């Protein structure tokens, strides 16, 4: 049985927690397989995000910590796969991702990101789905699972739904801060644009997460990655460099 609908919260998934968990486990296992296949040839790219920690070790942590985080978030109405409304969520996510991808391509042409920014195809087809799942857990699920219960305990009279939206606004800052720090923490025009762009990206993702489900939020990232890292990533080297 799915979770009962709580007043003020989004409707519970029609799939039930058990089936949702199976789908999440299958997605995580696929990301693990992709990581195992691509890690030997893409160690330098993984190191940008994982540091000296082996990619497979990170993915094991993603599975354990991500599962625990989602158990917490399920108490606040978040779902992995909502069911019939997931397609609507994916459609909206694709629209948002397309607009943001166009914007960042224009920024790349005008401001110029580093030449070695993207993992080359065909490795990119395995790398980005795996790193994307890690990003969702690290920047969204885990921070939200920490911030949301704390805020709910501090201001319980506000209501869980309002607390949830405030927590989403707080958590949206995590990824843009990381991106700027990875880029060297500068304050130039490219750094400022990156911070604003990624903040908007994260905010829209989290909006989709709350309105629909995790599947739609993750799909948002994958569509964006296809445009930015794979399609434009293949074109930009001969065009810009």
N, C-alpha and C positions, 0 to 999 in steps of 0.2 A: 504493500500500500504506500502511496505517496504521503508526504507530510501534509497535515491539515493546514488549510489556509488560515492565516492569522490576520485579523483586521489591521489594515494599514500596510500590509506587506504584499509583494507580488504573489501571484498564484503559485502553488507548489507544482513541481514537475509532474506530468502525467505518467512518467516512466517509473516512478518510485525510486527510492534511494539505492536499492540493490542493483537495478539495471543501470542507473547512472554511474555507480561505482565501477561496474564492469566496463562500461564504455570509456570511462576515465582511465582505467587500468590498461585497456587496449591501446589508447592513445599514448600513454606513457611508455608502454612496451615498444611501440613503433618508434618513438623518439630515441629509446635506448638502442634499438637496432640501427637506426640511422647514425647515431653517435659512434657506435662500434665500427661501422663501415667507413665513415669519413674521417675519424680522428687521426689515423696514421698518416694521412696526407694533408691534414689541415691543423696540425698542432699549433702553429703560430697564430692562427686565427682564433682558436679556442682560448689561447693564452691571454689574448686581449681582454677577455671577459672573466675567465676562470683563474687567471694567474698560474701558479705552479701546480694547482690541483688537477689531477687527471680528469678528463671529461666524463669518463664512466662513473667515477666516484661522485662527481657533481650530479649526474643523472639519478643515481641511487638516492642521494639526498633530496633531489627534487620530488621523487616519488613519495618518500616518507613524509617530508615536511609539507609538501603540497596536499597530501591526503589529510593530514592533521588539520591544516589550515581550512580546508573545505568543510571538514566536519564542524568546525567552529562557525563558519560562514553560513552553513545550512540552517543554523538556529535563527538566522536573521533574514531568511527568505531567499538566499542565493541558491541557484541550481546549476548543475553541470550541463544538462540538456533539458530544456523545458518541454520539448515535444513538438506539437503542431506549430507553435509560434517561433520555433528555431529558424525556419526558412525566412520568415519576416525579419528576424534579427540579422541573419546573414545578408539579406538584401540591403538593409540599412547600413550594415558594416561595410559592405562593398562600395557603396556610394561614398561614405566618409573616407575610406581608404583611397579611393580613386582621386578625390579632390586633394587630399593631403599629398599624395604621390606626385601629382602635377605641380603642386606648390614647391616641393623639395627639389624636383628636377629643375625648375626655373631658378631656384636658389643655387643649385649646383653650377648651372651655366654662368650665373652672374658672380657668385662668390667663390666657387671652386672648393669642393671637398678634396681630401687627399687622394692621390691616384690609386693607392692600394686599399681603398675603403672596402671594396666588395670581394667576397669569395668567388672565384671564377666558376662558371658552369663547366662540367656537370656536378662538381662537388657542392655547389650552392644548393642544389635540389635536395640534398640530404642535410647539409649544415643548417640552413635557416629554419626548417620546421623544428629541429632539435633545439637550437638556441632560442627559438621563439617560445617554446614551452617553458624553458628555464626562465625566460624574461617574465612570462605571465605569473609564474610562481613567486619569483624573487621580488618583482616590483609591484604586484597587485595582490595576490592571494595572501602571502605572509604578512605584509604590512597591514592589510585590511583586517586580517584575523587578530592582529594585536591592537590596532587603533579602535576598531569597532566595539569590542567588549568594554574597553576602558572608558570610552565616551558614553556608552550606554549606562555604565555604572555611575559616572560622574553626573550626568544630566538625564536621569531616567524619566523625568516628567515631560521631556520634550517629545517623546515617542520614538519608537524604533526606526520608523521610516525617515524622519527628519535627521535622526542621528546617523543613519546609514548614508544619506546624501552628504552630510558634513564630513563623515569619515572618508568618503570617496574623494572629496575635494582635497583633503589633506594628503591622501595617498598618491594623488595624481602628480605631486611634486617629486616623488622618488626617482622616477626614470629620467626626467630631464636633468636633474642634478647629477646623476650618474653619467649621463652622456657627455655633459660638459666637463666633468672631472676626467673622464677617459680621454677627452680631446685636449687635455692639458690645463683646463680651468682658466682659459683666457677670457678676456672681455672684449674681444674684437667683434666686428659685425657678424662674422660667421658664427661665433660662439653665442651671441645674443639671439640670432635667428634660430639656431639649433635648440636653445633652451625654450623659446616660445613655441616653436614647431612641435617639439616632443611633448611639451605641456599640453598643447591642444590635442595631440595624438592620444596621450594617456587619458585625458579628460573625456574624450569621445568614446574611447574604449570602455572606460568604467561606466559611462552612461549606458552603453549597449549591454554591459554585464548586468547592471541593475534592472534594466527594462526587460531583458531577455534571458540570457544565460552565458555560461562560460564558453560554450561552443561558438557562439556568435562573436564573443570578444576575441577568442583565439583566431577565428576565421578572419576577423578584421586585420590582425597582425599579418597573417599569411598572405592575404591579398595585397597588402601594402608592401610586403617583402618581395612578392612577385614583380610588382611594378618597379620598385626602387632598387632592390639589390640584384634581381635576376635580369629583367628586361633592360632597364636603363643601365644596370651594372655592366652588361655586355656591350652596350652601345657607347657608353661614355668615354672609354679609353681611346678608341680611334677618333672620336669627335672632339674631345676636350684636350687630349694630350698627344 
